[in-house]
């Protein structure tokens, strides 16, 4: 990692440093300064990067040799190749669609959709007509950055320009509707449109829809898409089955995942390393470490080769349960297999050390990363910053942010989200507002979710509205957490009517998670009449209730003690109404 800051990033770095200094200067200035702490401060200055000794009760934390051992392993490898991204404002080598698309793809991988749009605009201005590949790259970059309206406009422009979509461009739309909007009917309509246009959906198109359904927990519907895929004479590959494996492992259905892997072999579609990585992650998540070890030991006979992701996944699982020695044995296995540990591996080890509360050890090694030959990134710093915030050492975050800027690493939106959340929980709302309103910081959906929850629960509603009024909400799409947070906050404040009206105003129209949260809040607030009216309204609109609403509602009734009292009739009444809605929808599905 470069030790100096490039000229293009210097103004941004200065703004970051100045803003952060303003935020934390009060914490440093108001810090209690006893004689002993002054002596400690003097010692720290002379010691350079010694661990802070501000609190006499902190004591000396036990030094871990994990990172030292890791850096020793890293030094055995040659210099690793780094991923270089083009500078903002870069021009293609030649003014033709191929070179424009090449550069746009590079910016898209770097997460710079504005640069992709700049090149797309310059391309058209220079009378270089974009082809279907260029349009697909632009749409994909906009979809990945959750800029749905712009993505749809570019697709419409492609059609209006007479450029015929291909399977790849249609697949991007399928991903857009299934992954991001969860409008699966629209995604299916895109596939039917492909067929009508004479463009047969390929394995990637179907697999994309399957992945979107599985991510939404609609596994049975995903199996239906696989059946449709087979009927269309499109053979699935290992990638097609990965979403099912992911869904089963996430739900703890490990045996079902193993059976699926066996079925894949029997039908001539052997699992690839991605499938095995998913299974190993599932093993680790649910404590099946012996099974994970057995899978790795028998990889050759099973016909697959573990990669760096495999070992990172297994090492992460071992570190999370405190099995550091076993984790380092796996690092040695990576070394034997000539697999180079990456910055991801470093971040896993850092996270493990922080979980053991030796945050200063991790901090110390971050500061010495260049000397040790460790290549760190913003995730490494975010790991330490998270732990510093967790233990209330907010003033020391400034030093760490300054250190990362000196190394040429710009703080990410996640970095500032971590600090905003920690400051709000510590009651330092003024400082959180300073970060939020600072130049150079671009808020995202997570930022808004943090502010909504923390400010609302603290009763700072006017301040919250003032903060969010300055946000370009066209670029921030509310997600399920946004809806749930607002409804939870309103219900906890006893503003049930406002919660119901808010749910009515949601663009997606009664999203299932939000309905479940509102049902929970209404039952806890003993607003059964309002809940029944809500269900009547949903029934009149032909809407669906899923298992989440049932689960949340039953939990709420149990916590109210209604299931073991004379109020049991209320439980039965509400459940009958819910089952009525569910039954009506099921009948509709049969006839459709």
N, C-alpha and C positions, 0 to 999 in steps of 0.2 A: 504494500500500500504506500502510495507516495507520501513523503513526509512534508511536502510543501503544498500550498493551495494554488491552484491554477488561477490565472488572471480572470478567467470568465466567472469563477465562483467566488472571488474575493469580496465583491460588494454584498453578495448574499450572506457570506460567512460573517462579515462585519455586522450586518443587520441582526443575524441570529445572536451573535455574541452580545451586542449592545442591548437587545431586547431581554435576553436571559439575565444579563447583569442587573438591569432595572428591576426585574422580578424578584431576584434573590438578595439584592443588596440589603433590604430591610432585615431579612432573616440573619444575615451575617452581622449587621450593625447592632441588632437588638440581642445578640447572643450573650448569655451571662459570661462575664469574664472575671473569674476568681484568680487569685495568685497562681494557684496550681495550674489552671487552664492556660494562663499566660505563659508559664514556664513550658507547658506542653506545646503551646503554639510555637515558641521559640525553637524548641527541639525539632518540631516537625519541619520548620523552615530550613534548618540546617541539614536535616536528613533527606531533603528532596521529596521523595515519593512515599514516605512512611505513612502508615495507616493513621487516621485521625485519632486523637486522644481527648476529644472535647469533653466527653462524659466519663468521669472517674469511675462510674459503675460499670462501664462497658467491659473493662478488663481487656486482656490480650486474647484475641481469638486464636484458636489453634491453627497453625499454618498447614495447608494441605499441599502435598507434593504432586497432586493430579496434573495440574497444568504444566509443571516443570517436566514431568514424565512425558506429557503430550508433546511439549515443544521439542523434547529430545527425539521423539519419533518423527516429528515433522522435519527435523534437520537432516534426516536420512534420505529425504526425497530431493530431487533436483527442483529448481525454480519452477513453480507451477504456472501454466498459462492462465492469463486473466481474460475476462470478457470485456472487450472495449466497445463502447457505444459511441455513435457519432456525436459531434458537438452540435448544439442548437444552431440552426441557420445553415447547416451543411448542404452542399449542392451535389447532385449526382454527377458521375464522371462523364456521362453523355446524356443528352436530352432526348431519351427514347423511353418508351414504356417499361422496358426491361430494367434499366438502371434506376428509374424513378421508383419502381416497385421494390427493387432491392433495398434502397435507402429507406423507403417507407416501412418495410418489414423490420429493419433494424431499429427504427424509432418505436415501432409498435412493441417489439420485444422489450425495449427499455421503458415501456410505460409512458410514452410521450405522445399522446394522441393529437395534441395541438401542433406538434411538429409534423405529424402525418398529414393533418389537414392543410398545413402551410404548403407542403410539397405538392399535395393534390391540387391546391389552388394555383400554384405557380405552373404546374404542368398544363393545366387548361389555359392559362393566360399565355403560355408560350406556344399555343396551337399544337400541343402534343396530346392527341386524343387518348384518354385512359382506356385500357382494355379491361376485360373482365377480371384479370388478376389484380389490377390496380384497384378497381372498385371493391373487390373482395377484401383486400388488405385494409382499405379504409373502413369498411363496414365492421370488420373484425376488431380493429383497434377501438372503434367507438363502442361496440358491444362490450368489450372487455373493460372499458372504463365507465360502463353503466350510463352511457349517453344515448338512450334508446331513441329519442325523437330524432336526433341527428342521424343515427344509423338508418332509420326508416326513410328519411329524406334522401340520403345518398342512394339507397336501393331504388327508390322511385325515380331518381335522376338517371340511374343506370338504365332502367326500363325505357324512360322517355328518350334517352340518347340512342336507342336502338341496339344497345349492347345486350346480347342474350345471356342470361345467367347460366352458369354451369353448376355441376353438382356441388362444388366447393362453396360457391356463393349462396346456394340454397341451404347448405348445411350450416353456414354461419347464421342464417335466419332461424333455423331450427334450434340452434344453441341459444340464440337470443330469446326466443319465446319460451323455451323449456327451462334453461338454466337461470335466467335472470327475471323473467316476468312470470314464470310458472303458468303460462297460458297454454296448456297442452293441447287444447282443441285447435288453437291457432297453429301450433307446431305441426299437428297432424294435417291441417289444411295445406300447409306449405308442402308437405310430402305429396299430397294429392295433386297440388298445382304442378309439382315437378313431373309427375306421371303424365298429366294432361299436356305438358309442354314437350313431351318426348324425351325428357331427361330422367332416366331411371335412377332412383335413390340407390346409393351404394352402401357398403358396409359401414362407412364412417357416418353417413347420415342417420341410419337406423341406430347405430351405437350411441350417437349423440343424444337422440331422443330417449333411449333406454337409460342413459346416465342421468338425464334430467329428471325422469320419473323416479328412479331409485333414490336420488338425492332428496326428493320430496317425500320419500317413504311409500311411494305407490309401486311396490314391487310386483304385485299381481298384474297391474296394468302394463308394467315393463315386460313381463313374460308374454303378454298379449301382443306387444310390438314385435317381440322375437318371433312369435308364430307368424305374424304378418310378413316379417322379413323372409322367413322360410318359404311362405306361399308365393312370394315374389321372386323365388329362385335366387335369392341373395344369401350366400353362405356366411354364417357368422365366423369371426375369428376370436382370438383370446381377448382382444380389447372389448368385444361385445359382452363378454361374461364378467369382466372386471367390476362393473357397477353392481352386479348382483352379489359378488363376493364382498364388496365394500359395504353394501347394505346389511348383509347377514352378519358380518363381523361387527359393525356398529351396533347392531341389536343384540349382540352376544350369542348369536346362533352359530357357534363355531362348528358344531357337527354338521349343520346344513352347508356351511362353506366348504368343509372337507369333502362332503358327498358331491358337491358341485364340481370340485377340482377333479375328483375321480371320474365323474360323468364326462368332463371335458376331454380327458384322456381316451375314454372309451369311444367317443364319437369322432376321434381323429383331430381334435383341436386342443393339443396339449397346452397347459398353462405356461405363460412366459414369466420373465422375472418380475413384471409388474404384478401379476396375480400372486406370485409367491410373496412379494413384499407386502401386499395387502393382508395376506394370511398371517405373516409373521407379526405385522402390526396388531392384528386382531388377537393373536396369541399373547403378545406382551400386554395389551390393554386389559385383558381379562385374566392375566396371571398364569398362562400356560407356557412358562419359560422352558420347561423340559421338552415340550413339543416343538418349540421354536429351535432349540439346540439340535434336536433330532432331525428337523427339516434341513438345517444347514449341513449337518454331518453327512446326509444322504443326498446332497444336491447332485453329485455326479451321476449316481445311479438313477436318479429321477429325471435326468436330462436337462438340467438348468444350471446357470452359473450366477452366483450372487454378485451383485454390483455394489457400488458405494452407497446407494440408497438402502439396500438390504442391511448393510452393517450399521449405517446411521440409525435406521429404525430399531434394530436390535439393541444397539448401544444406548439409545435414548430410553428404551423400555427398562433396561438394566439400571441405568442411572436413576430413574424415577423411583425405583424401589430400594435404592441405596446399595446396589451391588456393584460398587466402583471397580473392584478387582476383576470381576467377570467382564465388566465393560472394557477394561484395558487388555484383557486377553483377546477380545474381539478386535481391538485396535491392532494388536500384533498379528492377528489373522489377516487383517486388511493388508498389512505390510508384506506378509508372506505371499499374498496373492497379487502383489504389485498394484493394489488399489490405493490411490492417494487419498488420505484424509483431507477433507475440505473445510471451508469456513463453517459449513453446517455442522460438521463433527465438533469443531471448536465451540460452537454455540451450545451444543448439547452438553459438553463437559462444563462450560461456564454455568449453564443452568443447574447442573447437578451440584456444583460447588456452592452456588447461591442457595440452593435448597438446604444445604448443610449449614447455612448461616455464616459461611466463611466468605462473605461478600468482599471484604477488604483484600483477601488473597486474589480473588478474581479481578478486582479493580487494579491491583498492583501489576498483575500480568498483562492487563490491557494496556497500561501505560508503558510497559516494556515490550510491547508486541513487536516493534521493529527490530529491537535488539535480539529477541528470541526467534525471529524469523517467522512469526505468526502473521497470517494475513487475515485481518479482522474486517468486519463490515458494520453497518448501522445496527443490524440485529444483535451483534455481540454487545454493543453499547446499550441497546435497549434492554437486554437481559440484566445488566448490572444496574441500570437506572431504575428498572422495576423494583429490584430488591432494595435499593437505597430509599426509594419512595415508601416501600412497605414498612421499613423500620424507622421512617420519619426523618431521615437524614437529607432533607430537601436542599439544604445549603450546599452539600457536597455534590449535588447534581450539576451545579454550575461548573465546577472544576472538570467534571467528566465531559460535559458538553463542549467546553473549551478545548479539551484534549482531542476530542474527535474532530473538531473543526481544524485544528492544527495538522491533523493527519489527512486532511482533505476529504473527510467524510461528512456530508451534509446531514443534519438531523432530519428524520422523516416525519411525516404526519403522525405516525405511531409514537415517535419519541415525545412529541408535544401532547398527544392524547394521554400518555402515561402520566405526564406531569400535571395535566389539567385534572384528571381523575383524582390523583393523590392530593393536590391542593384543595379541591372541593371537599374531599373526605376529611381533610384537616381543618375545614372551616375557613380556609384562606381564599374566599371567593374573589376578592379584589385582584389577587395575584393571578388567579385562573383567568379572569377577564383580560388581564394584561397580555397573557400568552395568546388568548383567542383573537384579540384585536390587533396583534402585532403584524407588521408588514413581513412578507415572506412566508407566512404560515397560511396554508390553504386547508380549511376545515373539510372534513368528509362526514359521511353518515354516522360513523362511530363517534366523532366529536360531538355532533348534535345529540346523539343518544345519551352521552355522558352528561351533557349540560342539562338536557330535559329532566333526567332522573335526579341529579344532584340539586339543581337549583329549585326544582318544583318541590322536592321533599323538604327543602330548607325554607320553603315559603317565599322564595325570591322570584315570584312569578313575573312581576313587572320588569325586573332586571333581565330575566330570561327572554322575554318578548323583545326587549330592546336589543339584546345581543343577536338574536336570530333574525331580526329585521334587516340587519346588514349583510346577511348571507345570501348568496346567489342560489336560491333553492332549486333553480332549473338544473343545476349541476349536481345536486344532492338528492338522490331518490330515497324517500323513507323506506325502511325495510320492516320486517316483522318485529324486530326489537323496538323500533321507533313506536309502532302502533301499541305494542304491549306495554311499553314504559309509560306512555301517555295515559292509557286506560288504567293501569295499576295506580298511577299517581292520583288520578281523578277519583278513583274509588276509595283510596286510602284517605282522601280529604273529604269523603262523603258527598262528592259532586257526581252523583250517579246519572242524573239527567244529562249533564254535560258529557259524560263518558258515552252514553248511548247516542247522543247527537253527533259526537265525534266519529263514532264507528259508522254511522250512516254516511258521513261525509268522505270516508276513505275511498280513494279512487278505485281500489281493487274490489270494492263491494263486499263487505262482511268477510274479511279473510279469516280462515279457520282458527288460527292461533289467537287472534284478537278476540274473536267470539268466545273462545274458551276462557280467556283471561277476564272478559267482561262478565261471563256467567259466574265465574268464581267470585268476583267482586260483589255482584248483586246478591248472591246467596249469603256471603259473609256479612253483607249489610242488611240482610233480611228483607230484601226488596223482591219478593217472589212475584208479586203482581207485575212489576216492571219486566221481570225475566220472562214471564209467560207472554206478555205483549210483544216482547222482542222476538220470541219464537213464532208467534202468529204472523208478525211482519215478514220474517224470513220465509215462512211457509207460503205466504201470498206471493212472494217473488220467486218461488220455485228453487230456493237455495238449499244447500246441503249441510247437515251436521255430521262431523266425523267423530272419531274416537276421542280426540283431544277434549272436546266439549264435555263428553260424558265423564271422562276421567277427572277434569278440573271440578266439575259440578259435584261429583260424588265426594271428592276430597273436602270440598267446602262444606257440604252437609255434615260430614263426619266431624269436622273440626268445630262446627256449631253445636254438635251433640244431638242433631235432629234425628239421626238414625236409631237412637236408643231412647226416644222420648215420644210424647204424644204427637209430635210434629212429623211423625213418619209419613202421615198422609200427604204432607207437602212434597216430600221426596217422591212418592209414588205419582203424584199429580204432574210434577215437572218431568219426570222420566217418561211418563206416558205421552206427554206432549212432544218430547224430544224423539221418542221412538216413532211417533206419528209422522214427523217430518222425515225421519230416516226411511220409514216404510214407503212413503209417497215417492221419495227419490228412487228407491230400489225398484218400484213398479215401473217408473218412467224408464229406467235403464233397461228393463226387460223388453219393453215395447219398442224402444229406440234401437 
